[in-house]
């Protein structure tokens, strides 16, 4: 049985942001840069991800919740070996289905984990 590691990506709400994080993935570390942008017309966040060499790996991935197996934002990109990502509500208090401009990082967190196998 494989033990999965997971961490919460440090996101703050209410502003577009860029951050670089080193994350534990598949018994190693991967350094990724996240560019999170609010789509005001669509009403959702999306992220672009680059690697340590500034190569664009993914662009405009919606940061939304989902039901298994769609809950893993990176499910179709497992071949990249950068792990799995999930948007998780922090409380079961009747929150909307997806994070808003003001509650990503507080009422919803981005959890990064090992690559699904």
Buried (B, 14 or more C-beta within 10 A) or exposed (E): EEEBEBBEBEBEBEEEBEEEBEBBBBEEEBEBBBBBBBEEEEEBBBBBBBBEEEEEBBEEBBBBBBEEEEBBBBBEBBEBEBBBBBBEBEEEEEBEEBBBBEBBBBBBBBEBBBBEE
